Amino acid sequence: MIEVDSSAIHAIDYDRQSGVLTVQFTSRETYAYEAVPPHVFDELRTAESVGRYFSEHIRDRYPYRRLTRN
């Protein structure tokens, strides 16, 4: 997991083979987003605002499942 500077997201991880993006929120809830293209992860990782990029380009656009609860 890569820790990020965000008030909403604590850390992110990405599996390039499966296209699964793992997002751990500051609440410590963790979700896996499926079929995320590599360029979307790269843009998320380098975004000026990770939370804003996530909200605009990932949330509600890719199928997801909850991995953990806080």
N, CA and C of each residue as an Amber inpcrd file, in Angstrom:
protein
   210
   0.8560000  -1.1900000   0.0000000   0.0000000   0.0000000   0.0000000
   0.8900000   1.2370000   0.0000000   0.4760000   2.2130000  -0.7570000
   1.1770000   3.4890000  -0.8410000   0.3540000   4.5090000  -0.0520000
   0.9210000   5.0760000   0.9860000   0.2170000   6.1180000   1.7270000
   0.1520000   7.3750000   0.8670000  -0.9920000   8.0510000   0.9240000
  -1.1900000   9.2630000   0.1310000  -1.5620000  10.4250000   1.0380000
  -1.3500000  11.6200000   0.5360000  -1.6740000  12.8330000   1.2720000
  -3.1000000  13.2370000   0.9170000  -4.0410000  12.7940000   1.7380000
  -5.4570000  13.0490000   1.4750000  -6.2080000  13.0240000   2.7910000
  -7.2220000  13.8510000   2.8960000  -8.0390000  13.8460000   4.1090000
  -9.0550000  12.7100000   4.0940000  -9.3060000  12.1140000   2.9210000
 -10.3000000  11.0500000   2.8090000  -9.6820000   9.6690000   2.6000000
  -8.5350000   9.6230000   1.9350000  -7.9220000   8.3510000   1.5710000
  -6.5840000   8.2090000   2.2730000  -6.4090000   7.0700000   2.9480000
  -5.1630000   6.8220000   3.6730000  -4.0930000   6.2110000   2.7650000
  -4.4830000   5.1930000   1.9770000  -3.4970000   4.4940000   1.1540000
  -4.1710000   3.8360000  -0.0430000  -3.3570000   3.5860000  -1.0850000
  -3.8470000   2.9290000  -2.2890000  -2.8490000   1.8490000  -2.7120000
  -3.3530000   0.8840000  -3.4640000  -2.4980000  -0.1570000  -4.0270000
  -3.1420000  -0.5930000  -5.3350000  -2.3400000  -1.1460000  -6.2250000
  -2.8610000  -1.5360000  -7.5320000  -2.1470000  -2.7840000  -8.0170000
  -2.9190000  -3.7190000  -8.5230000  -2.3790000  -4.9310000  -9.1380000
  -2.5580000  -4.7860000 -10.6440000  -1.4620000  -4.5540000 -11.3490000
  -1.5250000  -4.3160000 -12.7940000  -2.0100000  -5.5380000 -13.5700000
  -1.7700000  -6.7230000 -13.0710000  -2.2230000  -7.9290000 -13.7820000
  -3.7370000  -8.0930000 -13.7230000  -4.3170000  -7.8650000 -12.5600000
  -5.7600000  -8.0650000 -12.4080000  -6.5670000  -6.7880000 -12.6150000
  -5.9150000  -5.6330000 -12.5530000  -6.6280000  -4.3660000 -12.6830000
  -7.4060000  -3.9900000 -11.4360000  -7.0230000  -4.5580000 -10.2820000
  -7.7320000  -4.2620000  -9.0320000  -7.0140000  -3.1480000  -8.2810000
  -7.7650000  -2.0920000  -8.0170000  -7.2840000  -0.9570000  -7.2280000
  -7.8260000  -1.1250000  -5.8130000  -6.9520000  -1.1310000  -4.8280000
  -7.3630000  -1.2230000  -3.4300000  -7.2200000   0.1500000  -2.8030000
  -8.2790000   0.5990000  -2.1460000  -8.2990000   1.9210000  -1.5250000
  -8.6350000   1.7570000  -0.0520000  -7.7470000   2.2620000   0.8010000
  -8.0120000   2.2850000   2.2360000  -8.3140000   3.7250000   2.6130000
  -9.5120000   3.9470000   3.0980000  -9.9400000   5.2840000   3.4750000
  -9.4190000   5.6250000   4.8720000  -9.4830000   6.8900000   5.2270000
  -8.9930000   7.3030000   6.5430000  -9.8220000   6.6700000   7.6580000
 -11.0280000   6.2350000   7.3530000 -11.8610000   5.5130000   8.3240000
 -11.3550000   4.0840000   8.5340000 -10.3660000   3.6810000   7.7230000
  -9.7510000   2.3500000   7.7050000 -10.6070000   1.3160000   6.9890000
 -11.7420000   1.7300000   6.4380000 -12.4900000   0.8250000   5.5720000
 -11.6930000   0.6630000   4.2820000 -11.6630000  -0.5710000   3.7630000
 -10.8970000  -0.8470000   2.5630000 -11.8020000  -1.4560000   1.5030000
 -11.6610000  -0.9450000   0.2860000 -12.4540000  -1.3990000  -0.8520000
 -11.5450000  -1.7930000  -1.9980000 -12.0030000  -2.7640000  -2.7960000
 -11.3070000  -3.1670000  -4.0100000 -12.1710000  -2.7670000  -5.1990000
 -11.6010000  -2.0040000  -6.1130000 -12.2680000  -1.5610000  -7.3380000
 -11.7020000  -2.3720000  -8.4900000 -12.5840000  -2.9740000  -9.2840000
 -12.1610000  -3.9090000 -10.3220000 -12.1630000  -3.2710000 -11.7060000
 -11.3120000  -3.8240000 -12.5780000 -11.2150000  -3.4210000 -13.9820000
 -10.7670000  -1.9740000 -14.1450000  -9.9270000  -1.5190000 -13.2300000
  -9.4010000  -0.1500000 -13.3020000  -8.1710000  -0.1620000 -14.2190000
  -8.1780000   0.6490000 -15.2860000  -7.0270000   0.6750000 -16.1940000
  -5.7780000   1.2320000 -15.5020000  -4.6010000   0.7810000 -15.9280000
  -3.3540000   1.2590000 -15.3140000  -3.2010000   2.7770000 -15.3260000
  -3.6420000   3.4280000 -16.4030000  -3.4670000   4.8860000 -16.4700000
  -4.3130000   5.6060000 -15.4150000  -5.4360000   5.0190000 -15.0360000
  -6.2760000   5.6300000 -13.9990000  -5.5530000   5.5610000 -12.6570000
  -4.9330000   4.4180000 -12.3540000  -4.1520000   4.3330000 -11.1170000
  -2.9940000   5.3230000 -11.1330000  -2.2750000   5.4070000 -12.2420000
  -1.1440000   6.3360000 -12.3340000  -1.5910000   7.7770000 -12.1300000
  -2.7310000   8.1370000 -12.7160000  -3.2630000   9.4920000 -12.5500000
  -3.7130000   9.7320000 -11.1130000  -4.3230000   8.7230000 -10.4930000
  -4.7360000   8.8410000  -9.0860000  -3.5230000   9.0680000  -8.1990000
  -2.5080000   8.2560000  -8.4010000  -1.3010000   8.3110000  -7.5650000
  -0.6020000   9.6690000  -7.6540000  -0.6680000  10.3030000  -8.8090000
   0.0400000  11.5700000  -9.0070000  -0.8790000  12.7920000  -8.9840000
  -2.1530000  12.5910000  -8.6830000  -3.1100000  13.6990000  -8.6890000
  -2.7800000  14.7300000  -7.6090000  -3.0500000  15.9780000  -7.9200000
  -2.8620000  17.0450000  -6.9350000  -3.7880000  16.8190000  -5.7400000
  -5.0180000  16.3620000  -6.0230000  -5.9700000  16.0140000  -4.9720000
  -6.4300000  14.5750000  -5.2150000  -5.8920000  13.6440000  -4.4330000
  -6.2220000  12.2310000  -4.5860000  -7.7170000  11.9990000  -4.3410000
  -8.2620000  12.6350000  -3.3090000  -9.6800000  12.4730000  -2.9980000
 -10.5810000  12.9720000  -4.1080000 -10.2650000  14.0990000  -4.6830000
 -11.0730000  14.6620000  -5.7630000 -10.9790000  13.7700000  -7.0070000
  -9.7630000  13.3340000  -7.3350000  -9.6020000  12.4590000  -8.5020000
 -10.4070000  11.1750000  -8.3030000 -10.3190000  10.6070000  -7.1120000
 -11.0710000   9.3860000  -6.8180000 -12.5690000   9.6130000  -7.0110000
 -13.0770000  10.7030000  -6.4650000 -14.5140000  10.9990000  -6.5660000
 -14.9610000  11.2110000  -8.0060000 -14.1280000  11.8770000  -8.7910000
 -14.5200000  12.2260000 -10.1570000 -14.2760000  11.1140000 -11.1730000
 -13.3100000  10.2280000 -10.9350000 -12.9140000   9.2710000 -11.9690000
 -13.0340000   7.8000000 -11.5800000 -13.2540000   7.5040000 -10.3020000
 -13.2720000   6.0970000  -9.8880000 -14.5650000   5.7260000  -9.1740000
 -14.9320000   6.4740000  -8.1580000 -16.1510000   6.1540000  -7.3900000
 -17.3560000   6.0930000  -8.3230000 -18.1510000   5.0720000  -8.1810000
 -19.3800000   4.8530000  -8.9640000 -19.1200000   4.5920000 -10.4480000
 -17.8520000   4.3800000 -10.8400000 -17.5520000   4.0740000 -12.2400000
 -17.0480000   2.6480000 -12.4320000 -16.5590000   2.0460000 -11.3740000
 -16.0050000   0.6930000 -11.4490000 -16.6810000  -0.1850000 -10.4070000
 -16.8840000  -1.4640000 -10.7330000 -17.4560000  -2.3650000  -9.7280000
 -16.5220000  -2.4790000  -8.5330000 -17.0920000  -2.5820000  -7.3580000
 -16.2580000  -2.6330000  -6.1540000 -16.8360000  -3.5890000  -5.1390000
 -15.9950000  -3.9490000  -4.2000000 -16.4270000  -4.7540000  -3.0500000
 -15.6910000  -4.2740000  -1.8080000 -16.3800000  -4.3370000  -0.7020000
 -15.7710000  -3.9430000   0.5820000 -14.9260000  -5.0940000   1.0860000
 -13.6910000  -4.7880000   1.4630000 -12.7900000  -5.8090000   2.0000000
 -12.7950000  -5.8230000   3.5180000 -12.8440000  -4.6370000   4.1340000
 -12.8300000  -4.5430000   5.5960000 -13.7680000  -3.4200000   6.0320000
 -14.1160000  -3.5000000   7.2960000 -14.8870000  -2.4210000   7.9260000
 -14.0690000  -1.8680000   9.0620000 -14.3520000  -0.6120000   9.4310000
 -13.5670000  -0.0150000  10.5370000 -14.0010000  -0.5750000  11.8700000
